Amino acid sequence: MTEYFKRIGKIAYEGPKSDNPLSFKFYDAEKKIGGKTMADHLRFAVAYWHSFCGNGSDPFGSPTQIFPWDDQDPMTAAKKKADAAFEFFTKIGAGFYCFHDIDAVPEGNSVAEYEKNLSLIAGILKERQDDTGVKLLWNTANMFSNPRYMNGAATNPDFSVLARAGSQVKACLDVNVMLGGQNYVFWGGREGYMTLLNTRMKRELDHLAQFLTMARDYGRSIGFTGSFLIEPKPMEPTKHQYDFDAATAIGFLRNYGLDKDFKCNIENNHATLAGHSFAHDLQVCADADMLGSIDANEGDAQNGWDTDEFPTNVYDSLEAMLVVLRMGGLKSGGLNFDAKLRRNSTDQEDLFLAHIGGMDTFALALGIAYDIIRDGKLDAMVSKRYSSFDNGKGAEFEDGKLTLTDLRNIAAAQGEREPDRISGKQEMIKNLINQYIFGS
């Protein structure tokens, strides 16, 4: 078999003092933290689309990267790409991967040709999975790139377009079951509106819910037992997308009775575009028991769009891992690097360096988060802050035993005395986090 990433071997853990850029400094896959290996905690996945399809082009310039698996024949290129992808997965040591249908295969000119192409390449992916042990974290249908989806897919005002979207999802679910996918994702890239002047919003939301219900029912009927995932994003490419953020997506799923089968796939850069922190959307999902998986990337604070950079911010990653550990881990989800090389990163090794940086960042964050939770100082401070609800009238309020009149009488009994001013100790907490990060 052709080797596409020549002169690059399997990336090994060499520790933080290593000068070898093609080595892990903090990610030691077999190191145990709290009884689980780092690999089991983090469940790293590689994004097929950015890593093997992202050629450096942008709205202002043509491609800067030439792939050795390119070929004039689209199906030959697809087969070569699959081989290159699994070579990379095994060399970087990722246990999972994710893909959109048209990342892996040419779409063709008809539903029948699309299904034939997808089935053929899926067979190759299955062989590579069996050969390497790499698993499918999730797959999805790209229902936003083709011009037919310019007005949406499941929310399109033209039923024939919605039907075409349904054919894609059916084929992708068939492939998911064949490949043993652990989740299935919906990203509503154009499920939203550009202007309300030509939009029947309630009707579109009803159609979206009906479409997801049909997908769920079909998936369960063919043996898919994993989680269906919604990936929130506020805008871009639409002005407003219906899965704006985690809270919006959860409210939508609950409203239409889909919350037992669907969870959220949270992406850092999408959360920040919605005006939230990464940890905020993760916490919203964790509190609702609806955090399914994570797309690990970060944005640029000076750019107001989805830059999809590889994660290197230890603070963001630390807060994320605190949420994940406190909810008991990612279960069937994982950390998928939905991130792309910069346009001017054109060396073959750059794809490895980018993933090494992201994997090391989350490995470092995992260890620190575990130490914070095990030490208990931060949790003790937060528990103390809410201690007035642990007994007495505060506990009665939480138990629903008080009325609004009771609250009035309790407040009146305090006379002219104002409640004590109790510091939130935000600065102290941030100093404590720095101590954990830099004090070891």
C-alpha angles and dihedrals in degrees: 000000000000116000109222101179098053123190090018117106132186110310111243135195109255102162134246095294095059118115092201108109090199093065137080116255098186108008108091102169097203097041110117122229115181093346096309129091120245088246091056093046097048104032094195118209131188121226109233093202102056097032100048104017104035104099100178096260119141137172089280103043149027125252120302098187127072114199120214089218094060115119136173090238108071096212093048088051090050092053092048091047091054090053092048092048095053091045088056094044092055096043094049091042099236114156096203144035137194131207147176115229096247092046086069104033141026109257096228127204101284142026090257093052091046092051091048092050094046093048093050096049091042087060090055091047089052091053091050091048091052091048096048107026091235111143136210110251092185144326132203144186119256101230098162111057102063114083089237087073096053088116096039135273114246089017096045114129088224112078093205089063091049089052091052089052089052091055090055094049092048091053092046092051090050089053092045092058091045091053096042094245114191095208140010121219135210117194110183096213093166100013096120138053143278094205134003090220091084099027134098094199099184092048091051092049090050090051092049091051092048090050092050091047091054091048091050092049093048093046093052091046092059095045105268105152101170131095124284107223133208115204110208123216127161102216143331121120091025124039090240126011120203092230090058097160141336095282092049093048092048091048090051093049093048093046091056097039095249098119095098093063103028132067133168131269103207122206120196096219092048091053092052092048086057089056095257135109121251090248092051095062091041091052093047089055095042091051089053092044088241105114105121107162143339135237102210115213139102138224135226113261091216095052121072097208142069103285095168097210123177110262117258100146105111093189093057092044092048093054089048093052091048088059093045096048093046091053091052101260138294096292105187093359130082147183107279116190099228088177136116137211117258115262091252095049099098107148118107091236092056092082089057094045091051094052092043089055093049094046093047091049094055093041090054090046092049093055094047093046091051091051091050093052094043092048091052099204095118094044090049091054092050092046090052090052090060097035094113087074094052097081143358120026093343091060090046089054092052090048091054094245097126132076129212088256089055090055090051093051093047090052093045091052088063089068114195094340113114119217113269118267104242116192119234089214091218094155092048091051092051090049089051091053089052089051091055092047100044103021099074 
